[in-house]
Amino acid sequence: MLEVPERSGILIHPANDAAKELQGCIAPVTSITAMGRGTGSRAAMRKVLEAYDSFRGKNPVIITVTKEVSDESKFTE
């Protein structure tokens, strides 16, 4: 989502349903179940924080978004 009102950065936080819980933020999940939906977001967030803590002060953490997925069929089983 571009140009989110009253936002100047991107936050990373737990959320399993992007449409309901996010406004331009990133939510890690352990499993993608559908476009914009996943499971295990709190567990995935713990792993992100553990990785960040292990690298703190050593290397920057950089996330690059390279492609928006537009084919929802990739997420169906």
C-alpha positions as CSV (number, residue, x, y, z in Angstrom):
1,M,0.0,0.0,0.0
2,L,1.5,3.3,-1.1
3,E,1.1,6.7,0.6
4,V,-0.6,5.5,3.8
5,P,-2.0,8.6,5.7
6,E,0.0,9.7,8.7
7,R,2.7,7.1,8.1
8,S,6.3,7.9,7.2
9,G,7.8,4.4,7.6
10,I,7.0,0.8,7.5
11,L,6.5,-1.2,10.7
12,I,6.9,-4.9,11.1
13,H,4.4,-6.6,13.5
14,P,2.3,-9.7,13.8
15,A,-0.9,-10.0,11.8
16,N,-2.6,-12.9,10.1
17,D,-5.0,-11.0,8.0
18,A,-3.4,-8.1,6.1
19,A,-6.7,-6.4,5.0
20,K,-7.9,-6.2,8.5
21,E,-4.7,-5.7,10.5
22,L,-2.2,-3.8,8.3
23,Q,-1.9,-0.3,6.8
24,G,1.3,-0.4,4.8
25,C,3.1,-2.6,7.3
26,I,4.8,-6.0,7.0
27,A,3.7,-9.0,8.9
28,P,5.8,-12.2,9.0
29,V,3.9,-15.5,9.0
30,T,5.0,-19.1,9.2
31,S,2.5,-20.2,6.5
32,I,0.7,-18.4,3.7
33,T,-2.9,-19.6,3.4
34,A,-4.3,-17.1,0.9
35,M,-3.5,-13.8,-0.7
36,G,-2.9,-11.4,2.3
37,R,-3.5,-14.2,4.9
38,G,-1.3,-16.4,6.9
39,T,-0.9,-18.3,10.1
40,G,1.7,-18.2,13.0
41,S,2.4,-14.5,12.7
42,R,3.4,-14.2,16.4
43,A,5.8,-17.1,16.2
44,A,7.3,-15.7,13.0
45,M,7.7,-12.3,14.6
46,R,9.6,-13.9,17.5
47,K,12.0,-15.4,14.9
48,V,12.5,-12.0,13.2
49,L,13.3,-10.4,16.6
50,E,15.7,-13.2,17.5
51,A,17.5,-12.7,14.2
52,Y,17.6,-8.9,14.7
53,D,19.0,-9.3,18.2
54,S,21.8,-11.6,17.0
55,F,22.9,-9.1,14.3
56,R,22.3,-5.9,16.3
57,G,25.4,-3.7,16.1
58,K,27.1,-6.0,13.5
59,N,25.2,-5.6,10.3
60,P,22.2,-3.6,9.1
61,V,18.9,-5.4,8.6
62,I,17.6,-4.6,5.1
63,I,14.4,-5.9,3.6
64,T,13.9,-5.5,-0.1
65,V,10.4,-5.9,-1.7
66,T,11.0,-7.0,-5.3
67,K,7.7,-8.1,-6.7
68,E,4.0,-7.9,-5.8
69,V,2.2,-11.2,-6.2
70,S,-0.9,-10.8,-8.2
71,D,-1.8,-14.4,-8.9
72,E,-3.8,-15.6,-5.9
73,S,-3.8,-19.2,-7.3
74,K,-0.2,-19.5,-6.1
75,F,-1.5,-19.6,-2.5
76,T,-4.2,-22.1,-2.8
77,E,-3.7,-25.8,-2.2
